[in-house]
């Protein structure tokens, strides 16, 4: 699934917080909710595909962000 179809950020939606695309559901809110053992049923506007794709997308983005910093570190 394309990143833009998983999450989006718009200053006009939820104050620019990262939300699941096409919804007003903040990514952090849903992740926290699911991590406490709840199911996706409480968020009918978020598709299962979005919810399942987000952790992988976020992990990939974090790795890409870390790579330039790691390259700039000295070995001292």
CORCOR-V726850 format. One record per residue. N is the residue number from 1. RES is the residue in one small letter. PHI is phi in whole degrees, -180 to 180 (none if undefined). PSI is psi as a letter, one per 40 degrees, with the letter a starting at -180 (* if undefined). D_FIRST is the distance of its C-alpha to the first C-alpha in Angstrom with 2 decimals. Layout:
N & RES & PHI & PSI & D_FIRST
N & RES & PHI & PSI & D_FIRST
This chain:
1 & x & none & h & 0.00
2 & x & -67 & i & 3.81
3 & x & -54 & d & 6.46
4 & x & -66 & e & 8.49
5 & x & -95 & e & 6.76
6 & x & -92 & d & 7.04
7 & x & -135 & i & 10.56
8 & x & -150 & i & 13.28
9 & x & -138 & h & 16.90
10 & x & -144 & h & 19.69
11 & x & -58 & d & 23.38
12 & x & -87 & e & 24.04
13 & x & -119 & h & 21.74
14 & x & 51 & f & 23.02
15 & x & 64 & f & 24.92
16 & x & 87 & e & 22.00
17 & x & -68 & i & 20.58
18 & x & -72 & h & 16.91
19 & x & -125 & i & 15.61
20 & x & -69 & h & 12.62
21 & x & -53 & h & 11.71
22 & x & 80 & e & 14.20
23 & x & -132 & a & 16.32
24 & x & -115 & f & 19.16
25 & x & -91 & h & 18.11
26 & x & -68 & h & 18.39
27 & x & -58 & d & 15.99
28 & x & -61 & d & 19.18
29 & x & -60 & d & 20.82
30 & x & -68 & d & 18.28
31 & x & -61 & d & 18.06
32 & x & -60 & d & 21.88
33 & x & -61 & d & 22.23
34 & x & -68 & d & 20.23
35 & x & -69 & e & 22.11
36 & x & -92 & e & 25.34
37 & x & 98 & e & 24.67
38 & x & -78 & i & 23.61
39 & x & -107 & i & 21.00
40 & x & -69 & e & 18.19
41 & x & -56 & d & 20.76
42 & x & -74 & e & 22.15
43 & x & -131 & g & 19.12
44 & x & -65 & e & 18.51
45 & x & -80 & e & 16.62
46 & x & -98 & h & 13.66
47 & x & -77 & i & 11.53
48 & x & -59 & d & 11.50
49 & x & -61 & d & 7.75
50 & x & -62 & d & 7.84
51 & x & -63 & d & 10.89
52 & x & -77 & d & 9.93
53 & x & -81 & d & 6.99
54 & x & -60 & d & 9.44
55 & x & -58 & d & 12.22
56 & x & -66 & d & 10.64
57 & x & -63 & d & 9.38
58 & x & -66 & d & 12.90
59 & x & -65 & d & 14.64
60 & x & -63 & d & 13.42
61 & x & -63 & d & 14.50
62 & x & -66 & d & 17.74
63 & x & -64 & d & 18.50
64 & x & -67 & d & 18.14
65 & x & -72 & d & 20.39
66 & x & -72 & d & 22.86
67 & x & -56 & d & 23.35
68 & x & -64 & d & 25.32
69 & x & -68 & d & 27.40
70 & x & -65 & d & 28.22
71 & x & -67 & d & 29.31
72 & x & -89 & e & 31.67
73 & x & -76 & i & 33.36
74 & x & -88 & i & 36.83
75 & x & -98 & e & 38.04
76 & x & -77 & * & 41.19
